[in-house]
Amino acid sequence: MALTVEQVTELGLPSSPLKETERRADRWRQAYGVEQTEIDALATLQPDVLREIVEDAFEPYYDDTLEERVDEAREDWLQRAQAAIDAQVDAEILVALREQATRFAELGAAINDINEQLRLAADGFRLPAIEVPHPEIDEEVERQWVAATRALIARKQYGNGHG
């Protein structure tokens, strides 16, 4: 899709001189009788015409009936699929399964109700803080342990790199 010479002429679009360095300039002028016209001129001066040109160019590639035909095919398939299910599934089993599904749905609703009641009952519910007991150690045993640890450190000379 491009801007044609006919469109340039019909729409009265401005032309820009071809560059002097363009080797084909003389042949272009001779063949078409115009200088170059940028599509930007059409986009700026007549954007609705540009939109129409683009839409017309795409029209052969767009199927206006596709959405309707897809909907019809879907509806046809749904009817045929339902007929196949009806022919292959035992109606009594299907009724029993639907009853079970209804019961499960009712149980699910009851569980949701219970959970909501528990949530409401627990709103503002506070537990007491836990009091963790501290170890009860004989002070004399603790002093002996500290003294023994200090003696071990001194003997092993921890901290000065000798060990």
Backbone as a printed PyTorch tensor [residue, N CA C, xyz], in Angstrom:
tensor([[[  0.8550,  -1.1600,   0.0000],
         [  0.0000,   0.0000,   0.0000],
         [  0.9040,   1.2270,   0.0000]],

        [[  0.6120,   2.1380,  -0.8710],
         [  1.4080,   3.3640,  -0.9460],
         [  0.5120,   4.4870,  -1.4560]],

        [[  1.0220,   5.6770,  -1.3380],
         [  0.3240,   6.8470,  -1.8570],
         [  0.5700,   6.8870,  -3.3650]],

        [[ -0.4940,   6.8500,  -4.1470],
         [ -0.3410,   6.8180,  -5.6050],
         [ -0.3040,   8.2240,  -6.1860]],

        [[  0.2220,   8.3130,  -7.3990],
         [  0.2660,   9.5930,  -8.1060],
         [ -1.1490,  10.1180,  -8.3130]],

        [[ -2.0730,   9.2170,  -8.6070],
         [ -3.4710,   9.6260,  -8.8060],
         [ -4.0420,  10.2550,  -7.5330]],

        [[ -3.7320,   9.6600,  -6.3910],
         [ -4.2130,  10.2030,  -5.1210],
         [ -3.5850,  11.5680,  -4.8450]],

        [[ -2.3080,  11.7180,  -5.1490],
         [ -1.6270,  13.0020,  -4.9560],
         [ -2.3180,  14.0700,  -5.7920]],

        [[ -2.6200,  13.7350,  -7.0520],
         [ -3.2530,  14.6930,  -7.9660],
         [ -4.6810,  14.9940,  -7.5250]],

        [[ -5.4780,  13.9420,  -7.2660],
         [ -6.8820,  14.1200,  -6.8770],
         [ -7.0230,  14.9060,  -5.5810]],

        [[ -6.1290,  14.6610,  -4.6350],
         [ -6.2340,  15.2900,  -3.3230],
         [ -5.4750,  16.6130,  -3.2460]],

        [[ -4.7610,  16.9710,  -4.3270],
         [ -4.0350,  18.2320,  -4.3660],
         [ -2.9550,  18.3210,  -3.3060]],

        [[ -2.2450,  17.2310,  -3.0850],
         [ -1.2110,  17.2080,  -2.0420],
         [  0.0570,  17.9060,  -2.5390]],

        [[  0.7670,  18.5900,  -1.6500],
         [  1.9900,  19.3030,  -2.0440],
         [  3.1310,  18.3210,  -2.3100]],

        [[  4.0070,  18.7100,  -3.2040],
         [  5.1720,  17.8940,  -3.5340],
         [  6.4200,  18.5790,  -3.0250]],

        [[  7.4740,  17.8070,  -2.8400],
         [  8.7940,  18.3180,  -2.4730],
         [  9.7230,  17.9690,  -3.6210]],

        [[ 10.6160,  18.8520,  -3.9580],
         [ 11.5380,  18.5330,  -5.0610],
         [ 12.3640,  17.3000,  -4.7240]],

        [[ 12.6020,  16.4980,  -5.7460],
         [ 13.4700,  15.3390,  -5.5680],
         [ 14.8860,  15.8280,  -5.3150]],

        [[ 15.6390,  15.0940,  -4.5520],
         [ 17.0210,  15.4710,  -4.2450],
         [ 17.8650,  15.4340,  -5.5170]],

        [[ 18.7940,  16.3510,  -5.5910],
         [ 19.6960,  16.4160,  -6.7480],
         [ 20.5260,  15.1380,  -6.8570]],

        [[ 20.7620,  14.5000,  -5.7220],
         [ 21.5870,  13.2850,  -5.7300],
         [ 20.7980,  12.0500,  -6.1510]],

        [[ 19.4980,  12.1960,  -6.2760],
         [ 18.6660,  11.0490,  -6.6710],
         [ 18.8890,  10.7740,  -8.1540]],

        [[ 19.4860,   9.6170,  -8.4570],
         [ 19.8260,   9.2830,  -9.8500],
         [ 18.5900,   9.0160, -10.7030]],

        [[ 17.5120,   8.6120, -10.0750],
         [ 16.3110,   8.2680, -10.8490],
         [ 15.3510,   9.4370, -10.9820]],

        [[ 15.7170,  10.6170, -10.5370],
         [ 14.8120,  11.7730, -10.4910],
         [ 14.2330,  12.1020, -11.8620]],

        [[ 15.0810,  12.1550, -12.8890],
         [ 14.5770,  12.5080, -14.2330],
         [ 13.5840,  11.4670, -14.7370]],

        [[ 13.8940,  10.2000, -14.5510],
         [ 12.9730,   9.1420, -15.0090],
         [ 11.6580,   9.2070, -14.2290]],

        [[ 11.7430,   9.5110, -12.9290],
         [ 10.5380,   9.6400, -12.0880],
         [  9.6440,  10.7550, -12.6200]],

        [[ 10.2130,  11.9290, -12.8290],
         [  9.4250,  13.0760, -13.3170],
         [  8.8110,  12.7590, -14.6760]],

        [[  9.5810,  12.0990, -15.5350],
         [  9.0990,  11.7770, -16.8770],
         [  7.9560,  10.7550, -16.8050]],

        [[  8.0990,   9.7570, -15.9330],
         [  7.0800,   8.7000, -15.8380],
         [  5.8130,   9.1980, -15.1490]],

        [[  5.9670,  10.0090, -14.0960],
         [  4.7990,  10.3660, -13.2800],
         [  4.3970,  11.8330, -13.3890]],

        [[  5.2550,  12.6700, -13.8540],
         [  4.9260,  14.0700, -14.0300],
         [  4.8050,  14.8670, -12.7390]],

        [[  5.3110,  14.3370, -11.6240],
         [  5.2580,  15.0370, -10.3400],
         [  6.5760,  14.8170,  -9.6060]],

        [[  6.7960,  15.6690,  -8.6190],
         [  7.9320,  15.4790,  -7.7180],
         [  7.5030,  14.4570,  -6.6600]],

        [[  8.2640,  14.3380,  -5.6060],
         [  7.9150,  13.3790,  -4.5470],
         [  6.9170,  14.0020,  -3.5740]],

        [[  6.0240,  13.1840,  -3.0750],
         [  5.0680,  13.6090,  -2.0430],
         [  5.1510,  12.6080,  -0.9160]],

        [[  5.4100,  13.1220,   0.2710],
         [  5.5040,  12.2600,   1.4490],
         [  4.1010,  11.9280,   1.9460]],

        [[  3.9390,  10.7300,   2.4490],
         [  2.6370,  10.3340,   2.9990],
         [  2.2940,  11.1770,   4.2220]],

        [[  3.3190,  11.7910,   4.8470],
         [  3.0770,  12.6930,   5.9770],
         [  2.1780,  13.8580,   5.5710]],

        [[  2.2760,  14.2760,   4.3040],
         [  1.4230,  15.3780,   3.8330],
         [ -0.0410,  14.9580,   3.9120]],

        [[ -0.3410,  13.7390,   3.5160],
         [ -1.7110,  13.2390,   3.5940],
         [ -2.1370,  13.0720,   5.0520]],

        [[ -1.2420,  12.5420,   5.8860],
         [ -1.5660,  12.3310,   7.3060],
         [ -1.8500,  13.6560,   7.9920]],

        [[ -1.1320,  14.6950,   7.6210],
         [ -1.3080,  16.0010,   8.2530],
         [ -2.5180,  16.7460,   7.6970]],

        [[ -2.6550,  16.7540,   6.3640],
         [ -3.6900,  17.5730,   5.7260],
         [ -5.0610,  16.8980,   5.6600]],

        [[ -5.0670,  15.5770,   5.5010],
         [ -6.3440,  14.8680,   5.3600],
         [ -6.2810,  13.5050,   6.0510]],

        [[ -6.2150,  13.4960,   7.3890],
         [ -6.0520,  12.2250,   8.1200],
         [ -7.2150,  11.2550,   7.8980]],

        [[ -8.4330,  11.7660,   7.7120],
         [ -9.5740,  10.8760,   7.4760],
         [ -9.4260,  10.1290,   6.1590]],

        [[ -8.8690,  10.8090,   5.1450],
         [ -8.6590,  10.1570,   3.8470],
         [ -7.5950,   9.0670,   3.9930]],

        [[ -6.5370,   9.3620,   4.7560],
         [ -5.5000,   8.3450,   4.9860],
         [ -6.0980,   7.1320,   5.6830]],

        [[ -6.9090,   7.3560,   6.7070],
         [ -7.5620,   6.2490,   7.4240],
         [ -8.4140,   5.4260,   6.4480]],

        [[ -9.1360,   6.0960,   5.5660],
         [ -9.9900,   5.3980,   4.5910],
         [ -9.1410,   4.5730,   3.6180]],

        [[ -8.0230,   5.1410,   3.1740],
         [ -7.1320,   4.4130,   2.2600],
         [ -6.6110,   3.1460,   2.9430]],

        [[ -6.2010,   3.2820,   4.2000],
         [ -5.6840,   2.1260,   4.9390],
         [ -6.7770,   1.0700,   5.1170]],

        [[ -7.9680,   1.5030,   5.5290],
         [ -9.0730,   0.5520,   5.7260],
         [ -9.4340,  -0.1430,   4.4250]],

        [[ -9.4600,   0.6040,   3.3190],
         [ -9.7620,   0.0020,   2.0160],
         [ -8.7020,  -1.0180,   1.6210]],

        [[ -7.4390,  -0.7210,   1.9650],
         [ -6.3610,  -1.6450,   1.6190],
         [ -6.4640,  -2.9490,   2.4150]],

        [[ -6.9480,  -2.8550,   3.6440],
         [ -7.0630,  -4.0590,   4.4750],
         [ -8.3610,  -4.8260,   4.2230]],

        [[ -9.3280,  -4.2030,   3.6390],
         [-10.6560,  -4.8140,   3.4710],
         [-10.6180,  -6.1970,   2.8310]],

        [[ -9.8300,  -6.4400,   1.7830],
         [ -9.8220,  -7.7810,   1.1850],
         [ -9.2990,  -8.8630,   2.1330]],

        [[ -8.6100,  -8.4460,   3.1930],
         [ -8.0080,  -9.4040,   4.1070],
         [ -8.7920,  -9.5540,   5.3970]],

        [[ -9.9280,  -8.9140,   5.4820],
         [-10.7330,  -8.9490,   6.7050],
         [-12.0740,  -9.6020,   6.4040]],

        [[-12.4380, -10.5770,   7.2010],
         [-13.6910, -11.3120,   7.0240],
         [-14.7230, -10.7700,   8.0040]],

        [[-15.6630,  -9.9870,   7.5010],
         [-16.7130,  -9.4020,   8.3430],
         [-17.6580, -10.4590,   8.9130]],

        [[-17.7030, -11.6080,   8.3000],
         [-18.6620, -12.6360,   8.7170],
         [-18.0590, -13.6400,   9.6960]],

        [[-16.7510, -13.5330,   9.9540],
         [-16.0790, -14.5560,  10.7550],
         [-16.6620, -14.6760,  12.1570]],

        [[-16.8660, -13.5730,  12.8500],
         [-17.3620, -13.6390,  14.2200],
         [-18.7160, -14.3440,  14.2870]],

        [[-19.5960, -14.0040,  13.3670],
         [-20.9250, -14.6360,  13.3520],
         [-20.8020, -16.1290,  13.0470]],

        [[-19.9300, -16.4830,  12.0910],
         [-19.7670, -17.8940,  11.7430],
         [-19.1430, -18.6780,  12.8880]],

        [[-18.2170, -18.0520,  13.6250],
         [-17.6150, -18.7150,  14.7890],
         [-18.6820, -18.9490,  15.8560]],

        [[-19.5310, -17.9520,  16.0990],
         [-20.6150, -18.1060,  17.0720],
         [-21.5570, -19.2460,  16.6680]],

        [[-21.8910, -19.3050,  15.3850],
         [-22.7700, -20.3770,  14.8980],
         [-22.1000, -21.7390,  15.0620]],

        [[-20.8110, -21.8220,  14.7310],
         [-20.0830, -23.0950,  14.8620],
         [-20.0230, -23.5220,  16.3230]],

        [[-19.8150, -22.5560,  17.2140],
         [-19.7730, -22.8600,  18.6440],
         [-21.1190, -23.3930,  19.1160]],

        [[-22.1790, -22.7120,  18.7410],
         [-23.5210, -23.1380,  19.1520],
         [-23.8380, -24.5280,  18.6010]],

        [[-23.4810, -24.7630,  17.3370],
         [-23.7030, -26.0760,  16.7170],
         [-22.9190, -27.1430,  17.4800]],

        [[-21.6430, -26.8600,  17.8020],
         [-20.8310, -27.8310,  18.5260],
         [-21.4140, -28.1000,  19.9050]],

        [[-21.8490, -27.0630,  20.6220],
         [-22.4340, -27.2610,  21.9500],
         [-23.6550, -28.1880,  21.8850]],

        [[-24.4910, -28.0090,  20.8830],
         [-25.6710, -28.8710,  20.7280],
         [-25.2580, -30.3120,  20.4300]],

        [[-24.2890, -30.4790,  19.5270],
         [-23.8310, -31.8320,  19.1970],
         [-23.1160, -32.4830,  20.3750]],

        [[-22.3430, -31.6980,  21.1200],
         [-21.6410, -32.2290,  22.2940],
         [-22.6430, -32.6680,  23.3570]],

        [[-23.6690, -31.8440,  23.5780],
         [-24.6890, -32.2140,  24.5680],
         [-25.4130, -33.4890,  24.1330]],

        [[-25.6990, -33.6080,  22.8420],
         [-26.3480, -34.8190,  22.3320],
         [-25.4500, -36.0400,  22.5460]],

        [[-24.1270, -35.8730,  22.3130],
         [-23.1910, -36.9880,  22.5210],
         [-23.1350, -37.3710,  23.9960]],

        [[-23.1280, -36.3870,  24.8730],
         [-23.1260, -36.6760,  26.3130],
         [-24.4060, -37.3980,  26.7040]],

        [[-25.5240, -36.8720,  26.2310],
         [-26.8140, -37.4960,  26.5560],
         [-26.8680, -38.9480,  26.0890]],

        [[-26.2650, -39.2200,  24.9300],
         [-26.3010, -40.5760,  24.3760],
         [-25.3450, -41.5170,  25.1060]],

        [[-24.2940, -40.9700,  25.7240],
         [-23.2550, -41.8310,  26.2990],
         [-23.2770, -41.9260,  27.8210]],

        [[-23.9720, -41.0330,  28.4850],
         [-23.9850, -41.0310,  29.9430],
         [-25.3290, -41.5510,  30.4320]],

        [[-25.2560, -42.4760,  31.3710],
         [-26.4640, -43.0330,  31.9720],
         [-27.1780, -41.9190,  32.7300]],

        [[-28.4310, -41.6740,  32.3890],
         [-29.1990, -40.5750,  32.9750],
         [-29.3440, -40.7300,  34.4880]],

        [[-29.5290, -41.9750,  34.9670],
         [-29.6810, -42.1990,  36.4050],
         [-28.3970, -41.8440,  37.1530]],

        [[-27.2660, -42.2190,  36.5820],
         [-25.9820, -41.8820,  37.2060],
         [-25.8000, -40.3680,  37.2340]],

        [[-26.1620, -39.7200,  36.1430],
         [-26.0420, -38.2700,  36.0630],
         [-26.9050, -37.5850,  37.1210]],

        [[-28.1280, -38.0780,  37.3290],
         [-29.0120, -37.5150,  38.3540],
         [-28.3890, -37.7070,  39.7390]],

        [[-27.8450, -38.9150,  39.9950],
         [-27.2280, -39.1840,  41.2950],
         [-26.0120, -38.2800,  41.5150]],

        [[-25.2070, -38.0920,  40.4890],
         [-24.0420, -37.2130,  40.6130],
         [-24.4620, -35.7760,  40.8740]],

        [[-25.5160, -35.3340,  40.2020],
         [-25.9980, -33.9680,  40.4310],
         [-26.5070, -33.7970,  41.8610]],

        [[-27.1740, -34.8330,  42.4040],
         [-27.6520, -34.7620,  43.7850],
         [-26.4700, -34.6690,  44.7550]],

        [[-25.4240, -35.4830,  44.4870],
         [-24.2380, -35.4210,  45.3360],
         [-23.5710, -34.0480,  45.2470]],

        [[-23.5120, -33.5240,  44.0500],
         [-22.9020, -32.2070,  43.8670],
         [-23.6950, -31.1520,  44.6300]],

        [[-25.0090, -31.2740,  44.6210],
         [-25.8550, -30.3300,  45.3620],
         [-25.5760, -30.4490,  46.8580]],

        [[-25.4520, -31.6820,  47.3520],
         [-25.1500, -31.8820,  48.7710],
         [-23.7820, -31.2980,  49.1240]],

        [[-22.7950, -31.5150,  48.2390],
         [-21.4660, -30.9430,  48.4870],
         [-21.5330, -29.4220,  48.5120]],

        [[-22.3160, -28.8550,  47.6410],
         [-22.4580, -27.3950,  47.6210],
         [-23.0980, -26.9160,  48.9210]],

        [[-24.1020, -27.6650,  49.3990],
         [-24.7480, -27.3000,  50.6640],
         [-23.7690, -27.4290,  51.8240]],

        [[-22.9580, -28.5200,  51.8150],
         [-21.9430, -28.6880,  52.8590],
         [-20.9170, -27.5570,  52.8010]],

        [[-20.5140, -27.1850,  51.6020],
         [-19.5660, -26.0800,  51.4490],
         [-20.1340, -24.7950,  52.0150]],

        [[-21.4200, -24.5490,  51.7650],
         [-22.0540, -23.3490,  52.3070],
         [-22.1080, -23.4230,  53.8340]],

        [[-22.4000, -24.6100,  54.3910],
         [-22.4450, -24.7710,  55.8450],
         [-21.0550, -24.5550,  56.4540]],

        [[-20.0250, -25.0760,  55.8010],
         [-18.6540, -24.8840,  56.2830],
         [-18.2940, -23.4000,  56.2490]],

        [[-18.6820, -22.7300,  55.2120],
         [-18.4180, -21.2920,  55.1240],
         [-19.1290, -20.5410,  56.2530]],

        [[-20.3590, -20.9450,  56.5490],
         [-21.1030, -20.3180,  57.6560],
         [-20.3840, -20.5470,  58.9950]],

        [[-19.9370, -21.7820,  59.2240],
         [-19.2200, -22.1030,  60.4720],
         [-17.9470, -21.2710,  60.5750]],

        [[-17.2010, -21.1920,  59.4870],
         [-15.9660, -20.4040,  59.5020],
         [-16.2510, -18.9340,  59.7890]],

        [[-17.3180, -18.4110,  59.2430],
         [-17.6890, -17.0160,  59.4900],
         [-18.0630, -16.8130,  60.9580]],

        [[-18.8170, -17.7580,  61.5190],
         [-19.1810, -17.6580,  62.9300],
         [-17.9430, -17.7380,  63.8260]],

        [[-16.9980, -18.6110,  63.4790],
         [-15.7520, -18.7100,  64.2400],
         [-14.9610, -17.4080,  64.1500]],

        [[-14.9200, -16.8240,  62.9730],
         [-14.2020, -15.5720,  62.7930],
         [-14.8340, -14.4780,  63.6470]],

        [[-16.1610, -14.3990,  63.6370],
         [-16.8490, -13.3810,  64.4350],
         [-16.6450, -13.6260,  65.9320]],

        [[-16.6800, -14.9050,  66.3340],
         [-16.4990, -15.2300,  67.7560],
         [-15.0740, -14.9190,  68.2050]],

        [[-14.1200, -15.0930,  67.3290],
         [-12.7200, -14.8810,  67.6860],
         [-12.3150, -13.4150,  67.5760]],

        [[-13.1780, -12.5850,  67.0140],
         [-12.8480, -11.1680,  66.8730],
         [-12.6590, -10.5520,  68.2510]],

        [[-11.5010, -10.0000,  68.5100],
         [-11.2140,  -9.4230,  69.8210],
         [-10.7220, -10.4410,  70.8310]],

        [[-10.5860, -11.6710,  70.4350],
         [-10.1340, -12.7450,  71.3160],
         [ -8.6560, -12.5430,  71.6270]],

        [[ -8.2990, -12.5750,  72.9260],
         [ -6.9180, -12.3620,  73.3290],
         [ -6.4630, -13.5010,  74.2450]],

        [[ -5.2580, -13.9600,  74.0190],
         [ -4.6620, -14.9890,  74.8800],
         [ -3.7190, -14.3020,  75.8680]],

        [[ -3.5640, -14.8890,  77.0600],
         [ -2.6290, -14.2790,  78.0120],
         [ -1.1970, -14.4690,  77.5170]],

        [[ -0.3230, -13.5720,  77.9460],
         [  1.0880, -13.6880,  77.5900],
         [  1.6870, -14.8800,  78.3070]],

        [[  2.5950, -15.5500,  77.6450],
         [  3.2500, -16.7050,  78.2650],
         [  4.3910, -16.2120,  79.1600]],

        [[  4.5070, -16.8170,  80.3090],
         [  5.5850, -16.4950,  81.2290],
         [  6.5530, -17.6600,  81.2190]],

        [[  7.7170, -17.4300,  80.6540],
         [  8.7260, -18.4770,  80.5390],
         [  9.5970, -18.4390,  81.7840]],

        [[  9.6750, -19.5420,  82.5100],
         [ 10.5050, -19.5540,  83.7180],
         [ 11.9840, -19.5200,  83.3660]],

        [[ 12.7470, -18.9020,  84.2390],
         [ 14.2040, -18.8450,  84.0780],
         [ 14.8180, -20.0080,  84.8550]],

        [[ 16.0060, -20.4110,  84.4560],
         [ 16.6340, -21.5300,  85.1820],
         [ 16.9810, -21.1240,  86.6140]],

        [[ 16.8410, -22.0560,  87.4820],
         [ 17.2110, -21.8400,  88.8800],
         [ 18.5090, -22.6050,  89.1200]],

        [[ 19.5780, -21.8480,  89.2630],
         [ 20.8970, -22.4660,  89.4350],
         [ 21.4670, -22.0020,  90.7720]],

        [[ 22.0280, -22.9260,  91.4330],
         [ 22.6830, -22.6270,  92.7070],
         [ 23.8110, -21.6430,  92.4140]],

        [[ 23.8620, -20.5320,  93.1680],
         [ 24.8570, -19.4990,  92.9210],
         [ 26.2800, -20.0300,  93.0810]],

        [[ 26.4770, -20.9150,  94.0080],
         [ 27.8190, -21.4840,  94.2180],
         [ 28.2380, -22.3110,  93.0070]],

        [[ 27.3000, -23.0840,  92.4320],
         [ 27.5960, -23.8830,  91.2370],
         [ 27.9170, -22.9590,  90.0760]],

        [[ 27.1650, -21.8720,  89.9630],
         [ 27.4110, -20.9160,  88.8800],
         [ 28.8040, -20.2940,  89.0210]],

        [[ 29.1960, -19.9140,  90.2510],
         [ 30.5230, -19.3210,  90.4770],
         [ 31.6250, -20.3220,  90.1060]],

        [[ 31.4020, -21.5870,  90.4620],
         [ 32.3970, -22.6100,  90.1370],
         [ 32.5300, -22.7840,  88.6180]],

        [[ 31.3890, -22.7550,  87.9300],
         [ 31.4060, -22.9180,  86.4630],
         [ 32.1240, -21.7430,  85.8020]],

        [[ 31.8310, -20.5330,  86.2510],
         [ 32.4930, -19.3430,  85.7050],
         [ 33.9880, -19.4250,  85.9600]],

        [[ 34.3990, -19.8070,  87.1720],
         [ 35.8270, -19.9030,  87.5180],
         [ 36.5070, -20.9540,  86.6600]],

        [[ 35.8460, -22.0880,  86.4460],
         [ 36.4340, -23.1580,  85.6370],
         [ 36.5670, -22.7190,  84.1860]],

        [[ 35.6120, -22.0020,  83.6960],
         [ 35.6640, -21.5260,  82.3120],
         [ 36.8030, -20.5320,  82.1410]],

        [[ 36.9570, -19.6340,  83.0980],
         [ 38.0500, -18.6490,  83.0230],
         [ 39.4070, -19.3460,  83.1010]],

        [[ 39.5240, -20.3520,  83.9060],
         [ 40.7800, -21.0890,  84.0280],
         [ 41.1040, -21.7940,  82.7140]],

        [[ 40.0970, -22.3650,  82.0780],
         [ 40.2990, -23.0440,  80.7990],
         [ 40.7550, -22.0550,  79.7390]],

        [[ 40.1380, -20.9010,  79.7150],
         [ 40.5070, -19.8660,  78.7390],
         [ 41.9530, -19.4370,  78.9700]],

        [[ 42.3290, -19.2360,  80.2150],
         [ 43.7040, -18.8200,  80.5220],
         [ 44.6970, -19.9030,  80.1280]],

        [[ 44.3550, -21.1580,  80.4050],
         [ 45.2460, -22.2630,  80.1010],
         [ 45.4120, -22.4380,  78.5890]],

        [[ 44.3650, -22.2960,  77.8540],
         [ 44.4100, -22.4950,  76.4080],
         [ 44.8200, -21.2210,  75.6770]],

        [[ 44.8530, -20.1310,  76.4010],
         [ 45.2200, -18.8270,  75.8520],
         [ 44.3620, -18.4800,  74.6220]],

        [[ 43.0820, -18.6420,  74.7630],
         [ 42.1480, -18.2530,  73.6990],
         [ 42.2880, -16.7800,  73.4240]],

        [[ 42.1830, -16.3890,  72.2020],
         [ 42.1570, -14.9860,  71.8380],
         [ 43.5040, -14.4450,  71.4300]],

        [[ 44.6290, -15.1460,  71.7030],
         [ 45.9050, -14.6020,  71.2750],
         [ 46.5210, -15.4400,  70.1570]],

        [[ 45.7670, -16.3460,  69.6110],
         [ 46.2340, -17.1270,  68.4690],
         [ 46.9940, -18.3790,  68.8320]],

        [[ 47.2100, -18.6590,  70.1150],
         [ 47.9070, -19.8740,  70.5380],
         [ 46.8730, -20.8590,  71.0270]],

        [[ 46.8800, -22.0300,  70.5120],
         [ 45.8460, -22.9020,  70.9760],
         [ 46.1560, -24.2840,  71.0630]]])
